[in-house]
Amino acid sequence: MPIPANSVTVDGTTGKATMTVKDLVMEDYFNIVNALQDGSSNDATVSFQVHWQGGGKHFNVRDFATGMAGEFIMSPATMTWSASSNGQNYVSGPEEVSFSVAGQVGHEHNGVFF
C-alpha cells in the first residue's frame, strides 16, 4: 500500500531511518485466510512509527542471476503502532520495550536498473 514519500526519512551513511504513518485507511480481514480470499472485512485505520537505529555492519550484494544489487547497513529497529476497527482500539506497548531480531536499511537496484 503506498504511503506518502515524506513519511520516510533515511540517512544512507549511518543506517538511521524513520517511517511514520498516521491514520492509514485499510481493511481489517480478521485473519490471513480471509484476507487471501478477499473475504468480508471492516474498515480500519492504523498508525505506526518505526525507528532504525543504524550503526551496524555495511555490506554489498550483487546477484547477476536475479538481477539485483544493493548496499545495506544492518540496523536494529523499534516500533509503536495503533489500530482501530469496528469500534475497537488496539495499541502496542511503548517503543522502549520493542526489539528486533534483524533489520537493515539500504538502497537496492533490480530489473532494468541493475
N, C-alpha and C positions, 0 to 999 in steps of 0.2 A: 504494500500500500504506500503510495507516495506521501512524503511529508515535505513541508517547506524547506528549501535549501538553508535558510537561516536557523533551522532547528539544530544544526550540527556545526560544531567548531572543532578543528583539528590542528594540532601542531605536529607536522610530519617529522620534525627533527628530534622531538622528545618522546613522541608516542602518547602525549596527553590529548584527550578529546572529551567532548561533552555532547550528548544528544538530549534535547528537551522537547517533549511533545505534550501539549495541553489540550484536553477535551477533544480528542480524535474520535470522530463518529465511526462506529463499526457495528458488525453484527455479532451477537452472542449466540453461538450454536450449541452450547451446553456440553458438548463432548466432541472428540475428534471424528468419530464415525459419522455423526450427524453433519458435521462441517464438510467432510469429504463428499457427502451425498447431497450437499446444498439443501439440507432439510429445513425444518422450521427454526426460526430464530427470533430473538428480541433485539431491538435497537439498544445499543450500548455506547458508552463513552469511556475512553481510557486516557490516562495521563501518566507519563513516566519521565524519569531523568536518570541517565546513565553517565558515569564518570569513569574514563580510563585513566589510570594513574601514570602510565608511561614508565620510562626508566629501565626497561628490560633489554634483553639481547636483540640486536639488529640482525636480520637475515634477509637474503635474497632468494627468490625462487624463479627458475626458468625451466619450463617444461614444453619442449618442442612438440611432443606427441599430442598434447591437449591445446596447444596454442595459448598458453598462459604464462605470464611473468609478473613478478611483483617484488616490492620492497616493503618489509614489515618490521614492526617492533613489538616484542612481547609486552603486554600491558594489562595487568590485572584490572578488573572493573568492579564497581559497586553500583547499586541501583535502588531506586524507590519507585513505587507505582501505586496507582489507584484506579478503580473501575466502578462504573455504575451500570446496572442492568435490571430492568423490571422492578424499579423501586428499591433495589438492594445496593448497598455501597460496600466496597472491599478496599482495604488499604494494606500495603506492605508494612513491615517493620521499618525502623529508621535505617538510613543508609549505613550508619556506623556498624550495624550488625550484619550487613550483607557481605558476601565474599564471592570470589570467582575461582573456578577451577583452572581456567585458562582464558586468555584474551589476547587480542592483538589489534594493532592499528596499522594501516598500511595503504599502499597505492598499488592497484592491480591493472594489468593490461591483458586483454583477451580478444579473441576473434580477429577482426580486421585491424585492431590496434596493436596486436602482438608484434 
